[in-house]
Amino acid sequence: MKVTVDSKKCIAAGMCVAYAPEVFDQDDDSGIVVLLDDAPSSEQSENVRQAAEFCPAQLISFHD
């Protein structure tokens, strides 16, 4: 899986971190998404899919 984010669209809701904390984090000052792992393991794929689905800004993209 390859993951990308468009951090310019981020509204700092934190859903990505809630669903996939091993893959996403938030900047301490702005709350904007920080991609920790752009190629997460297959064990993380469902968490990434959920993070993308529930992101209110719809800024997470992925492909296998």
PDB file with SEQRES, HELIX, SHEET and CRYST1 records, atoms N, CA, C and O in Angstrom:
SEQRES   1 A   64  MET LYS VAL THR VAL ASP SER LYS LYS CYS ILE ALA ALA          
SEQRES   2 A   64  GLY MET CYS VAL ALA TYR ALA PRO GLU VAL PHE ASP GLN          
SEQRES   3 A   64  ASP ASP ASP SER GLY ILE VAL VAL LEU LEU ASP ASP ALA          
SEQRES   4 A   64  PRO SER SER GLU GLN SER GLU ASN VAL ARG GLN ALA ALA          
SEQRES   5 A   64  GLU PHE CYS PRO ALA GLN LEU ILE SER PHE HIS ASP              
HELIX    1 AA1 SER A    7  LYS A    9  5                                   3    
HELIX    2 AA2 MET A   15  TYR A   19  1                                   5    
HELIX    3 AA3 SER A   42  GLN A   44  5                                   3    
HELIX    4 AA4 SER A   45  PHE A   54  1                                  10    
SHEET    1 AA1 2 LYS A   2  VAL A   5  0                                        
SHEET    2 AA1 2 ILE A  60  HIS A  63 -1                                        
SHEET    1 AA2 2 PHE A  24  GLN A  26  0                                        
SHEET    2 AA2 2 VAL A  33  LEU A  35 -1                                        
CRYST1    1.000    1.000    1.000  90.00  90.00  90.00 P 1           1          
ATOM      1  N   MET A   1       0.842  -1.185   0.000  1.00  0.00           N  
ATOM      2  CA  MET A   1       0.000   0.000   0.000  1.00  0.00           C  
ATOM      3  C   MET A   1       0.882   1.242   0.000  1.00  0.00           C  
ATOM      4  O   MET A   1       1.880   1.315   0.717  1.00  0.00           O  
ATOM      5  N   LYS A   2       0.499   2.201  -0.807  1.00  0.00           N  
ATOM      6  CA  LYS A   2       1.167   3.509  -0.873  1.00  0.00           C  
ATOM      7  C   LYS A   2       0.146   4.562  -0.427  1.00  0.00           C  
ATOM      8  O   LYS A   2      -0.973   4.600  -0.939  1.00  0.00           O  
ATOM      9  N   VAL A   3       0.532   5.410   0.523  1.00  0.00           N  
ATOM     10  CA  VAL A   3      -0.364   6.415   1.089  1.00  0.00           C  
ATOM     11  C   VAL A   3       0.171   7.812   0.794  1.00  0.00           C  
ATOM     12  O   VAL A   3       1.373   8.060   0.889  1.00  0.00           O  
ATOM     13  N   THR A   4      -0.730   8.716   0.437  1.00  0.00           N  
ATOM     14  CA  THR A   4      -0.388  10.129   0.283  1.00  0.00           C  
ATOM     15  C   THR A   4      -1.444  10.962   0.999  1.00  0.00           C  
ATOM     16  O   THR A   4      -2.582  10.528   1.174  1.00  0.00           O  
ATOM     17  N   VAL A   5      -1.055  12.149   1.406  1.00  0.00           N  
ATOM     18  CA  VAL A   5      -1.988  13.091   2.029  1.00  0.00           C  
ATOM     19  C   VAL A   5      -1.807  14.463   1.395  1.00  0.00           C  
ATOM     20  O   VAL A   5      -0.710  14.825   0.969  1.00  0.00           O  
ATOM     21  N   ASP A   6      -2.888  15.212   1.339  1.00  0.00           N  
ATOM     22  CA  ASP A   6      -2.835  16.594   0.878  1.00  0.00           C  
ATOM     23  C   ASP A   6      -2.987  17.464   2.117  1.00  0.00           C  
ATOM     24  O   ASP A   6      -4.094  17.873   2.467  1.00  0.00           O  
ATOM     25  N   SER A   7      -1.877  17.743   2.772  1.00  0.00           N  
ATOM     26  CA  SER A   7      -1.913  18.447   4.058  1.00  0.00           C  
ATOM     27  C   SER A   7      -2.491  19.856   3.956  1.00  0.00           C  
ATOM     28  O   SER A   7      -2.906  20.429   4.963  1.00  0.00           O  
ATOM     29  N   LYS A   8      -2.522  20.420   2.748  1.00  0.00           N  
ATOM     30  CA  LYS A   8      -3.098  21.751   2.578  1.00  0.00           C  
ATOM     31  C   LYS A   8      -4.604  21.759   2.814  1.00  0.00           C  
ATOM     32  O   LYS A   8      -5.181  22.800   3.126  1.00  0.00           O  
ATOM     33  N   LYS A   9      -5.240  20.597   2.666  1.00  0.00           N  
ATOM     34  CA  LYS A   9      -6.686  20.471   2.885  1.00  0.00           C  
ATOM     35  C   LYS A   9      -7.037  20.138   4.342  1.00  0.00           C  
ATOM     36  O   LYS A   9      -8.206  20.185   4.724  1.00  0.00           O  
ATOM     37  N   CYS A  10      -6.042  19.808   5.141  1.00  0.00           N  
ATOM     38  CA  CYS A  10      -6.280  19.312   6.501  1.00  0.00           C  
ATOM     39  C   CYS A  10      -6.973  20.356   7.373  1.00  0.00           C  
ATOM     40  O   CYS A  10      -6.601  21.530   7.385  1.00  0.00           O  
ATOM     41  N   ILE A  11      -8.006  19.888   8.114  1.00  0.00           N  
ATOM     42  CA  ILE A  11      -8.723  20.754   9.052  1.00  0.00           C  
ATOM     43  C   ILE A  11      -8.435  20.354  10.502  1.00  0.00           C  
ATOM     44  O   ILE A  11      -9.092  20.835  11.425  1.00  0.00           O  
ATOM     45  N   ALA A  12      -7.458  19.480  10.695  1.00  0.00           N  
ATOM     46  CA  ALA A  12      -6.971  19.072  12.023  1.00  0.00           C  
ATOM     47  C   ALA A  12      -8.032  18.383  12.876  1.00  0.00           C  
ATOM     48  O   ALA A  12      -8.085  18.580  14.090  1.00  0.00           O  
ATOM     49  N   ALA A  13      -8.875  17.573  12.237  1.00  0.00           N  
ATOM     50  CA  ALA A  13      -9.907  16.844  12.972  1.00  0.00           C  
ATOM     51  C   ALA A  13      -9.338  15.665  13.759  1.00  0.00           C  
ATOM     52  O   ALA A  13      -9.902  15.280  14.782  1.00  0.00           O  
ATOM     53  N   GLY A  14      -8.233  15.091  13.296  1.00  0.00           N  
ATOM     54  CA  GLY A  14      -7.579  14.015  14.030  1.00  0.00           C  
ATOM     55  C   GLY A  14      -8.131  12.625  13.795  1.00  0.00           C  
ATOM     56  O   GLY A  14      -7.720  11.687  14.477  1.00  0.00           O  
ATOM     57  N   MET A  15      -9.048  12.458  12.856  1.00  0.00           N  
ATOM     58  CA  MET A  15      -9.607  11.135  12.594  1.00  0.00           C  
ATOM     59  C   MET A  15      -8.538  10.166  12.088  1.00  0.00           C  
ATOM     60  O   MET A  15      -8.580   8.975  12.399  1.00  0.00           O  
ATOM     61  N   CYS A  16      -7.590  10.672  11.316  1.00  0.00           N  
ATOM     62  CA  CYS A  16      -6.528   9.813  10.794  1.00  0.00           C  
ATOM     63  C   CYS A  16      -5.728   9.190  11.937  1.00  0.00           C  
ATOM     64  O   CYS A  16      -5.417   7.999  11.913  1.00  0.00           O  
ATOM     65  N   VAL A  17      -5.404   9.995  12.919  1.00  0.00           N  
ATOM     66  CA  VAL A  17      -4.629   9.508  14.064  1.00  0.00           C  
ATOM     67  C   VAL A  17      -5.458   8.541  14.904  1.00  0.00           C  
ATOM     68  O   VAL A  17      -4.931   7.570  15.446  1.00  0.00           O  
ATOM     69  N   ALA A  18      -6.742   8.811  15.008  1.00  0.00           N  
ATOM     70  CA  ALA A  18      -7.623   7.933  15.780  1.00  0.00           C  
ATOM     71  C   ALA A  18      -7.694   6.533  15.173  1.00  0.00           C  
ATOM     72  O   ALA A  18      -7.736   5.544  15.905  1.00  0.00           O  
ATOM     73  N   TYR A  19      -7.709   6.440  13.838  1.00  0.00           N  
ATOM     74  CA  TYR A  19      -7.831   5.150  13.165  1.00  0.00           C  
ATOM     75  C   TYR A  19      -6.495   4.484  12.863  1.00  0.00           C  
ATOM     76  O   TYR A  19      -6.408   3.256  12.857  1.00  0.00           O  
ATOM     77  N   ALA A  20      -5.455   5.272  12.612  1.00  0.00           N  
ATOM     78  CA  ALA A  20      -4.169   4.677  12.224  1.00  0.00           C  
ATOM     79  C   ALA A  20      -3.004   5.467  12.818  1.00  0.00           C  
ATOM     80  O   ALA A  20      -2.273   6.132  12.085  1.00  0.00           O  
ATOM     81  N   PRO A  21      -2.825   5.402  14.136  1.00  0.00           N  
ATOM     82  CA  PRO A  21      -1.765   6.185  14.785  1.00  0.00           C  
ATOM     83  C   PRO A  21      -0.349   5.761  14.407  1.00  0.00           C  
ATOM     84  O   PRO A  21       0.599   6.515  14.624  1.00  0.00           O  
ATOM     85  N   GLU A  22      -0.197   4.573  13.848  1.00  0.00           N  
ATOM     86  CA  GLU A  22       1.120   4.131  13.406  1.00  0.00           C  
ATOM     87  C   GLU A  22       1.495   4.758  12.065  1.00  0.00           C  
ATOM     88  O   GLU A  22       2.665   4.769  11.681  1.00  0.00           O  
ATOM     89  N   VAL A  23       0.492   5.277  11.359  1.00  0.00           N  
ATOM     90  CA  VAL A  23       0.700   5.809  10.014  1.00  0.00           C  
ATOM     91  C   VAL A  23       0.609   7.334   9.990  1.00  0.00           C  
ATOM     92  O   VAL A  23       1.303   7.988   9.211  1.00  0.00           O  
ATOM     93  N   PHE A  24      -0.244   7.899  10.840  1.00  0.00           N  
ATOM     94  CA  PHE A  24      -0.487   9.340  10.843  1.00  0.00           C  
ATOM     95  C   PHE A  24      -0.234   9.938  12.220  1.00  0.00           C  
ATOM     96  O   PHE A  24      -0.392   9.274  13.245  1.00  0.00           O  
ATOM     97  N   ASP A  25       0.157  11.195  12.220  1.00  0.00           N  
ATOM     98  CA  ASP A  25       0.290  11.977  13.449  1.00  0.00           C  
ATOM     99  C   ASP A  25      -0.197  13.375  13.117  1.00  0.00           C  
ATOM    100  O   ASP A  25      -0.563  13.660  11.977  1.00  0.00           O  
ATOM    101  N   GLN A  26      -0.201  14.248  14.121  1.00  0.00           N  
ATOM    102  CA  GLN A  26      -0.574  15.640  13.915  1.00  0.00           C  
ATOM    103  C   GLN A  26       0.539  16.533  14.426  1.00  0.00           C  
ATOM    104  O   GLN A  26       1.166  16.249  15.447  1.00  0.00           O  
ATOM    105  N   ASP A  27       0.776  17.621  13.700  1.00  0.00           N  
ATOM    106  CA  ASP A  27       1.755  18.614  14.118  1.00  0.00           C  
ATOM    107  C   ASP A  27       1.333  19.182  15.468  1.00  0.00           C  
ATOM    108  O   ASP A  27       0.165  19.517  15.664  1.00  0.00           O  
ATOM    109  N   ASP A  28       2.277  19.290  16.394  1.00  0.00           N  
ATOM    110  CA  ASP A  28       1.972  19.768  17.741  1.00  0.00           C  
ATOM    111  C   ASP A  28       1.407  21.184  17.762  1.00  0.00           C  
ATOM    112  O   ASP A  28       0.559  21.493  18.598  1.00  0.00           O  
ATOM    113  N   ASP A  29       1.853  22.033  16.874  1.00  0.00           N  
ATOM    114  CA  ASP A  29       1.410  23.428  16.877  1.00  0.00           C  
ATOM    115  C   ASP A  29       0.133  23.653  16.078  1.00  0.00           C  
ATOM    116  O   ASP A  29      -0.790  24.315  16.555  1.00  0.00           O  
ATOM    117  N   SER A  30       0.074  23.111  14.874  1.00  0.00           N  
ATOM    118  CA  SER A  30      -1.052  23.404  13.977  1.00  0.00           C  
ATOM    119  C   SER A  30      -2.134  22.331  13.978  1.00  0.00           C  
ATOM    120  O   SER A  30      -3.279  22.611  13.621  1.00  0.00           O  
ATOM    121  N   GLY A  31      -1.793  21.120  14.369  1.00  0.00           N  
ATOM    122  CA  GLY A  31      -2.733  20.011  14.311  1.00  0.00           C  
ATOM    123  C   GLY A  31      -2.842  19.385  12.933  1.00  0.00           C  
ATOM    124  O   GLY A  31      -3.602  18.435  12.749  1.00  0.00           O  
ATOM    125  N   ILE A  32      -2.099  19.898  11.963  1.00  0.00           N  
ATOM    126  CA  ILE A  32      -2.141  19.400  10.589  1.00  0.00           C  
ATOM    127  C   ILE A  32      -1.537  17.996  10.519  1.00  0.00           C  
ATOM    128  O   ILE A  32      -0.582  17.678  11.228  1.00  0.00           O  
ATOM    129  N   VAL A  33      -2.112  17.172   9.656  1.00  0.00           N  
ATOM    130  CA  VAL A  33      -1.675  15.788   9.498  1.00  0.00           C  
ATOM    131  C   VAL A  33      -0.189  15.711   9.139  1.00  0.00           C  
ATOM    132  O   VAL A  33       0.340  16.517   8.374  1.00  0.00           O  
ATOM    133  N   VAL A  34       0.457  14.703   9.728  1.00  0.00           N  
ATOM    134  CA  VAL A  34       1.841  14.357   9.411  1.00  0.00           C  
ATOM    135  C   VAL A  34       1.830  12.876   9.038  1.00  0.00           C  
ATOM    136  O   VAL A  34       1.406  12.033   9.828  1.00  0.00           O  
ATOM    137  N   LEU A  35       2.292  12.569   7.849  1.00  0.00           N  
ATOM    138  CA  LEU A  35       2.360  11.179   7.396  1.00  0.00           C  
ATOM    139  C   LEU A  35       3.631  10.543   7.950  1.00  0.00           C  
ATOM    140  O   LEU A  35       4.738  10.952   7.602  1.00  0.00           O  
ATOM    141  N   LEU A  36       3.470   9.555   8.803  1.00  0.00           N  
ATOM    142  CA  LEU A  36       4.611   8.887   9.426  1.00  0.00           C  
ATOM    143  C   LEU A  36       5.157   7.748   8.560  1.00  0.00           C  
ATOM    144  O   LEU A  36       6.354   7.459   8.583  1.00  0.00           O  
ATOM    145  N   ASP A  37       4.268   7.109   7.798  1.00  0.00           N  
ATOM    146  CA  ASP A  37       4.660   5.937   7.022  1.00  0.00           C  
ATOM    147  C   ASP A  37       3.882   5.932   5.712  1.00  0.00           C  
ATOM    148  O   ASP A  37       2.680   5.669   5.711  1.00  0.00           O  
ATOM    149  N   ASP A  38       4.549   6.219   4.599  1.00  0.00           N  
ATOM    150  CA  ASP A  38       3.849   6.271   3.310  1.00  0.00           C  
ATOM    151  C   ASP A  38       3.706   4.896   2.654  1.00  0.00           C  
ATOM    152  O   ASP A  38       3.085   4.771   1.599  1.00  0.00           O  
ATOM    153  N   ALA A  39       4.277   3.876   3.276  1.00  0.00           N  
ATOM    154  CA  ALA A  39       4.148   2.511   2.776  1.00  0.00           C  
ATOM    155  C   ALA A  39       3.900   1.559   3.953  1.00  0.00           C  
ATOM    156  O   ALA A  39       4.749   0.726   4.272  1.00  0.00           O  
ATOM    157  N   PRO A  40       2.745   1.686   4.588  1.00  0.00           N  
ATOM    158  CA  PRO A  40       2.479   0.863   5.774  1.00  0.00           C  
ATOM    159  C   PRO A  40       2.326  -0.617   5.434  1.00  0.00           C  
ATOM    160  O   PRO A  40       2.057  -0.987   4.292  1.00  0.00           O  
ATOM    161  N   SER A  41       2.503  -1.437   6.438  1.00  0.00           N  
ATOM    162  CA  SER A  41       2.391  -2.887   6.264  1.00  0.00           C  
ATOM    163  C   SER A  41       0.950  -3.279   5.948  1.00  0.00           C  
ATOM    164  O   SER A  41       0.018  -2.502   6.155  1.00  0.00           O  
ATOM    165  N   SER A  42       0.794  -4.474   5.454  1.00  0.00           N  
ATOM    166  CA  SER A  42      -0.539  -4.973   5.118  1.00  0.00           C  
ATOM    167  C   SER A  42      -1.435  -5.042   6.354  1.00  0.00           C  
ATOM    168  O   SER A  42      -2.657  -4.946   6.240  1.00  0.00           O  
ATOM    169  N   GLU A  43      -0.841  -5.205   7.520  1.00  0.00           N  
ATOM    170  CA  GLU A  43      -1.624  -5.233   8.753  1.00  0.00           C  
ATOM    171  C   GLU A  43      -2.288  -3.888   9.032  1.00  0.00           C  
ATOM    172  O   GLU A  43      -3.301  -3.832   9.729  1.00  0.00           O  
ATOM    173  N   GLN A  44      -1.729  -2.808   8.497  1.00  0.00           N  
ATOM    174  CA  GLN A  44      -2.276  -1.462   8.710  1.00  0.00           C  
ATOM    175  C   GLN A  44      -3.277  -1.046   7.630  1.00  0.00           C  
ATOM    176  O   GLN A  44      -3.898   0.010   7.749  1.00  0.00           O  
ATOM    177  N   SER A  45      -3.443  -1.843   6.593  1.00  0.00           N  
ATOM    178  CA  SER A  45      -4.254  -1.413   5.446  1.00  0.00           C  
ATOM    179  C   SER A  45      -5.699  -1.092   5.824  1.00  0.00           C  
ATOM    180  O   SER A  45      -6.241  -0.094   5.348  1.00  0.00           O  
ATOM    181  N   GLU A  46      -6.326  -1.891   6.650  1.00  0.00           N  
ATOM    182  CA  GLU A  46      -7.715  -1.605   7.032  1.00  0.00           C  
ATOM    183  C   GLU A  46      -7.805  -0.323   7.849  1.00  0.00           C  
ATOM    184  O   GLU A  46      -8.750   0.449   7.684  1.00  0.00           O  
ATOM    185  N   ASN A  47      -6.840  -0.090   8.721  1.00  0.00           N  
ATOM    186  CA  ASN A  47      -6.834   1.151   9.506  1.00  0.00           C  
ATOM    187  C   ASN A  47      -6.679   2.368   8.600  1.00  0.00           C  
ATOM    188  O   ASN A  47      -7.338   3.387   8.809  1.00  0.00           O  
ATOM    189  N   VAL A  48      -5.818   2.266   7.603  1.00  0.00           N  
ATOM    190  CA  VAL A  48      -5.628   3.372   6.657  1.00  0.00           C  
ATOM    191  C   VAL A  48      -6.906   3.606   5.859  1.00  0.00           C  
ATOM    192  O   VAL A  48      -7.295   4.753   5.639  1.00  0.00           O  
ATOM    193  N   ARG A  49      -7.555   2.548   5.430  1.00  0.00           N  
ATOM    194  CA  ARG A  49      -8.814   2.677   4.684  1.00  0.00           C  
ATOM    195  C   ARG A  49      -9.875   3.387   5.527  1.00  0.00           C  
ATOM    196  O   ARG A  49     -10.595   4.251   5.027  1.00  0.00           O  
ATOM    197  N   GLN A  50      -9.965   3.027   6.785  1.00  0.00           N  
ATOM    198  CA  GLN A  50     -10.933   3.676   7.676  1.00  0.00           C  
ATOM    199  C   GLN A  50     -10.563   5.137   7.902  1.00  0.00           C  
ATOM    200  O   GLN A  50     -11.440   6.001   7.910  1.00  0.00           O  
ATOM    201  N   ALA A  51      -9.289   5.421   8.085  1.00  0.00           N  
ATOM    202  CA  ALA A  51      -8.849   6.805   8.258  1.00  0.00           C  
ATOM    203  C   ALA A  51      -9.230   7.638   7.040  1.00  0.00           C  
ATOM    204  O   ALA A  51      -9.700   8.767   7.179  1.00  0.00           O  
ATOM    205  N   ALA A  52      -9.029   7.081   5.848  1.00  0.00           N  
ATOM    206  CA  ALA A  52      -9.382   7.794   4.623  1.00  0.00           C  
ATOM    207  C   ALA A  52     -10.890   7.994   4.521  1.00  0.00           C  
ATOM    208  O   ALA A  52     -11.352   9.067   4.132  1.00  0.00           O  
ATOM    209  N   GLU A  53     -11.648   6.974   4.867  1.00  0.00           N  
ATOM    210  CA  GLU A  53     -13.110   7.055   4.775  1.00  0.00           C  
ATOM    211  C   GLU A  53     -13.690   8.109   5.724  1.00  0.00           C  
ATOM    212  O   GLU A  53     -14.609   8.841   5.356  1.00  0.00           O  
ATOM    213  N   PHE A  54     -13.157   8.181   6.933  1.00  0.00           N  
ATOM    214  CA  PHE A  54     -13.734   9.059   7.942  1.00  0.00           C  
ATOM    215  C   PHE A  54     -13.070  10.430   8.042  1.00  0.00           C  
ATOM    216  O   PHE A  54     -13.479  11.253   8.861  1.00  0.00           O  
ATOM    217  N   CYS A  55     -12.059  10.683   7.226  1.00  0.00           N  
ATOM    218  CA  CYS A  55     -11.431  12.003   7.203  1.00  0.00           C  
ATOM    219  C   CYS A  55     -12.434  13.022   6.651  1.00  0.00           C  
ATOM    220  O   CYS A  55     -12.862  12.894   5.504  1.00  0.00           O  
ATOM    221  N   PRO A  56     -12.815  14.025   7.439  1.00  0.00           N  
ATOM    222  CA  PRO A  56     -13.809  14.984   6.952  1.00  0.00           C  
ATOM    223  C   PRO A  56     -13.325  15.827   5.770  1.00  0.00           C  
ATOM    224  O   PRO A  56     -14.142  16.334   5.002  1.00  0.00           O  
ATOM    225  N   ALA A  57     -12.032  15.979   5.620  1.00  0.00           N  
ATOM    226  CA  ALA A  57     -11.480  16.759   4.509  1.00  0.00           C  
ATOM    227  C   ALA A  57     -11.181  15.893   3.281  1.00  0.00           C  
ATOM    228  O   ALA A  57     -10.851  16.413   2.215  1.00  0.00           O  
ATOM    229  N   GLN A  58     -11.300  14.560   3.437  1.00  0.00           N  
ATOM    230  CA  GLN A  58     -11.047  13.615   2.344  1.00  0.00           C  
ATOM    231  C   GLN A  58      -9.696  13.858   1.677  1.00  0.00           C  
ATOM    232  O   GLN A  58      -9.607  13.951   0.453  1.00  0.00           O  
ATOM    233  N   LEU A  59      -8.653  13.960   2.486  1.00  0.00           N  
ATOM    234  CA  LEU A  59      -7.326  14.287   1.976  1.00  0.00           C  
ATOM    235  C   LEU A  59      -6.366  13.102   1.916  1.00  0.00           C  
ATOM    236  O   LEU A  59      -5.216  13.256   1.507  1.00  0.00           O  
ATOM    237  N   ILE A  60      -6.830  11.928   2.320  1.00  0.00           N  
ATOM    238  CA  ILE A  60      -5.981  10.740   2.316  1.00  0.00           C  
ATOM    239  C   ILE A  60      -6.250   9.911   1.071  1.00  0.00           C  
ATOM    240  O   ILE A  60      -7.395   9.564   0.781  1.00  0.00           O  
ATOM    241  N   SER A  61      -5.191   9.596   0.339  1.00  0.00           N  
ATOM    242  CA  SER A  61      -5.286   8.727  -0.839  1.00  0.00           C  
ATOM    243  C   SER A  61      -4.386   7.527  -0.621  1.00  0.00           C  
ATOM    244  O   SER A  61      -3.357   7.615   0.048  1.00  0.00           O  
ATOM    245  N   PHE A  62      -4.788   6.408  -1.196  1.00  0.00           N  
ATOM    246  CA  PHE A  62      -3.964   5.198  -1.091  1.00  0.00           C  
ATOM    247  C   PHE A  62      -4.217   4.316  -2.294  1.00  0.00           C  
ATOM    248  O   PHE A  62      -5.267   4.398  -2.932  1.00  0.00           O  
ATOM    249  N   HIS A  63      -3.258   3.482  -2.596  1.00  0.00           N  
ATOM    250  CA  HIS A  63      -3.420   2.451  -3.615  1.00  0.00           C  
ATOM    251  C   HIS A  63      -2.520   1.274  -3.271  1.00  0.00           C  
ATOM    252  O   HIS A  63      -1.465   1.418  -2.653  1.00  0.00           O  
ATOM    253  N   ASP A  64      -2.978   0.115  -3.692  1.00  0.00           N  
ATOM    254  CA  ASP A  64      -2.228  -1.116  -3.382  1.00  0.00           C  
ATOM    255  C   ASP A  64      -1.149  -1.360  -4.411  1.00  0.00           C  
ATOM    256  O   ASP A  64      -0.417  -2.345  -4.317  1.00  0.00           O  
TER     257      ASP A  64                                                      
END                                                                             
